[in-house]
Amino acid sequence: MGRERTAVKREKPTSVSDLLGKGQGLLQRLRQGSAKADETLQAVRGVLPEGLGEHVWGATLRDRTLTVLVASAAWATRIRYHAPDLKDQAATGLGVEIDRVVVRARPAGAPVKR
C-alpha cells in the first residue's frame, strides 16, 4: 500500500527587501512610520544643547503632543527644562503645531505600555 508522490511546484520565496521595495500595505505604513519617527527624533536632538540630545532615544508626534523618550529619570528632568524650546523649534523644523511636550524616562528597548 504505497503512496503516490505528487510533484509540488514550489515558488521561490520573496525576500524582505523585495517586499519593502514594493511598499505595499502594512510594510509601506511601517516604513513611513519609521521614517517619520526618525525625522522627529532628529528634530528633537537638533534643538537640544550639545551632549543632551544623545540621551534621547525616541520621539513621536501624535495629536499635537510631542513625546520624548530618554534613558533615565535624571536625563528626563534635564530635558524637561528645554520643553519650551522643543515645543517651538521642533514644531518649526517639522512644519507642524505642537501643543504639549511630554518627556518619559524609559530605558531603550523597554516594552511600551498601550
C-alpha positions as a Markdown table, in Angstrom:
| # | Residue | x | y | z |
|---|---|---|---|---|
| 1 | Met | 0.0 | 0.0 | 0.0 |
| 2 | Gly | 2.3 | 2.7 | -1.2 |
| 3 | Arg | 1.5 | 6.3 | -1.5 |
| 4 | Glu | 1.9 | 8.1 | -4.8 |
| 5 | Arg | 4.0 | 11.1 | -4.6 |
| 6 | Thr | 2.7 | 14.2 | -6.4 |
| 7 | Ala | 5.2 | 16.7 | -7.6 |
| 8 | Val | 4.5 | 20.1 | -5.9 |
| 9 | Lys | 5.8 | 23.2 | -7.6 |
| 10 | Arg | 7.3 | 25.4 | -5.1 |
| 11 | Glu | 7.7 | 29.1 | -5.7 |
| 12 | Lys | 10.8 | 30.9 | -4.8 |
| 13 | Pro | 10.3 | 32.9 | -1.5 |
| 14 | Thr | 10.1 | 36.6 | -1.7 |
| 15 | Ser | 12.9 | 38.4 | 0.1 |
| 16 | Val | 12.1 | 41.0 | 2.8 |
| 17 | Ser | 13.9 | 43.7 | 0.8 |
| 18 | Asp | 11.7 | 43.0 | -2.2 |
| 19 | Leu | 8.6 | 43.3 | -0.1 |
| 20 | Leu | 9.9 | 46.6 | 1.4 |
| 21 | Gly | 10.8 | 47.8 | -2.0 |
| 22 | Lys | 7.3 | 47.2 | -3.3 |
| 23 | Gly | 5.9 | 49.2 | -0.4 |
| 24 | Gln | 2.6 | 47.5 | -0.2 |
| 25 | Gly | 0.1 | 47.7 | 2.6 |
| 26 | Leu | 1.4 | 47.2 | 6.1 |
| 27 | Leu | 5.0 | 47.2 | 5.2 |
| 28 | Gln | 4.7 | 50.6 | 3.5 |
| 29 | Arg | 3.0 | 52.1 | 6.5 |
| 30 | Leu | 5.7 | 50.7 | 8.8 |
| 31 | Arg | 8.4 | 52.1 | 6.6 |
| 32 | Gln | 6.7 | 55.5 | 6.5 |
| 33 | Gly | 6.1 | 55.5 | 10.3 |
| 34 | Ser | 9.7 | 54.6 | 10.9 |
| 35 | Ala | 10.9 | 57.4 | 8.7 |
| 36 | Lys | 8.6 | 59.9 | 10.4 |
| 37 | Ala | 9.8 | 58.8 | 13.9 |
| 38 | Asp | 13.4 | 59.2 | 12.7 |
| 39 | Glu | 12.7 | 62.7 | 11.4 |
| 40 | Thr | 11.0 | 63.6 | 14.7 |
| 41 | Leu | 13.9 | 62.2 | 16.7 |
| 42 | Gln | 16.5 | 64.2 | 14.6 |
| 43 | Ala | 14.4 | 67.4 | 15.1 |
| 44 | Val | 14.4 | 66.9 | 18.9 |
| 45 | Arg | 18.1 | 66.2 | 19.0 |
| 46 | Gly | 18.8 | 69.2 | 16.9 |
| 47 | Val | 17.0 | 71.6 | 19.3 |
| 48 | Leu | 18.8 | 70.3 | 22.5 |
| 49 | Pro | 22.2 | 71.5 | 23.6 |
| 50 | Glu | 25.2 | 69.5 | 22.7 |
| 51 | Gly | 25.6 | 66.4 | 24.8 |
| 52 | Leu | 22.0 | 66.3 | 25.8 |
| 53 | Gly | 20.4 | 65.0 | 22.6 |
| 54 | Glu | 22.4 | 61.8 | 22.7 |
| 55 | His | 20.4 | 60.7 | 25.7 |
| 56 | Val | 17.1 | 60.9 | 23.7 |
| 57 | Trp | 16.5 | 57.5 | 22.0 |
| 58 | Gly | 13.0 | 58.1 | 20.7 |
| 59 | Ala | 10.5 | 60.8 | 19.9 |
| 60 | Thr | 6.9 | 60.6 | 18.5 |
| 61 | Leu | 4.4 | 63.2 | 17.5 |
| 62 | Arg | 0.7 | 62.4 | 17.9 |
| 63 | Asp | -2.3 | 64.6 | 18.2 |
| 64 | Arg | -0.1 | 67.7 | 18.5 |
| 65 | Thr | 1.8 | 66.1 | 21.5 |
| 66 | Leu | 5.5 | 65.6 | 21.2 |
| 67 | Thr | 6.6 | 62.6 | 23.4 |
| 68 | Val | 10.4 | 62.4 | 24.0 |
| 69 | Leu | 11.8 | 59.1 | 25.3 |
| 70 | Val | 15.0 | 59.2 | 27.4 |
| 71 | Ala | 17.1 | 56.5 | 29.1 |
| 72 | Ser | 16.7 | 57.7 | 32.7 |
| 73 | Ala | 14.7 | 60.0 | 35.1 |
| 74 | Ala | 17.8 | 62.1 | 35.6 |
| 75 | Trp | 18.0 | 62.9 | 31.8 |
| 76 | Ala | 14.3 | 63.4 | 31.6 |
| 77 | Thr | 14.5 | 66.1 | 34.3 |
| 78 | Arg | 17.2 | 67.9 | 32.4 |
| 79 | Ile | 15.4 | 67.7 | 29.1 |
| 80 | Arg | 12.1 | 68.9 | 30.6 |
| 81 | Tyr | 13.8 | 72.3 | 31.2 |
| 82 | His | 14.1 | 72.5 | 27.4 |
| 83 | Ala | 10.4 | 71.7 | 26.7 |
| 84 | Pro | 9.5 | 75.3 | 25.6 |
| 85 | Asp | 12.4 | 75.2 | 23.1 |
| 86 | Leu | 11.3 | 71.8 | 21.9 |
| 87 | Lys | 7.7 | 72.9 | 21.5 |
| 88 | Asp | 8.6 | 75.9 | 19.3 |
| 89 | Gln | 11.7 | 74.9 | 17.4 |
| 90 | Ala | 10.9 | 71.3 | 16.8 |
| 91 | Ala | 7.4 | 72.4 | 15.6 |
| 92 | Thr | 9.1 | 74.8 | 13.1 |
| 93 | Gly | 11.6 | 72.2 | 12.0 |
| 94 | Leu | 8.8 | 69.6 | 11.4 |
| 95 | Gly | 6.3 | 72.0 | 10.0 |
| 96 | Val | 3.6 | 71.1 | 12.5 |
| 97 | Glu | 1.9 | 72.6 | 15.5 |
| 98 | Ile | 2.9 | 71.2 | 18.9 |
| 99 | Asp | 0.7 | 72.0 | 21.9 |
| 100 | Arg | 2.4 | 69.9 | 24.5 |
| 101 | Val | 5.7 | 68.2 | 25.2 |
| 102 | Val | 5.9 | 65.0 | 27.3 |
| 103 | Val | 9.2 | 63.6 | 28.4 |
| 104 | Arg | 9.2 | 60.0 | 29.6 |
| 105 | Ala | 12.0 | 58.0 | 31.2 |
| 106 | Arg | 12.2 | 54.6 | 29.7 |
| 107 | Pro | 15.3 | 52.6 | 29.1 |
| 108 | Ala | 15.9 | 51.9 | 25.4 |
| 109 | Gly | 14.3 | 48.6 | 24.5 |
| 110 | Ala | 11.8 | 48.6 | 27.4 |
| 111 | Pro | 8.3 | 47.5 | 26.4 |
| 112 | Val | 5.8 | 50.2 | 25.7 |
| 113 | Lys | 2.5 | 50.1 | 27.6 |
| 114 | Arg | -0.5 | 50.6 | 25.4 |
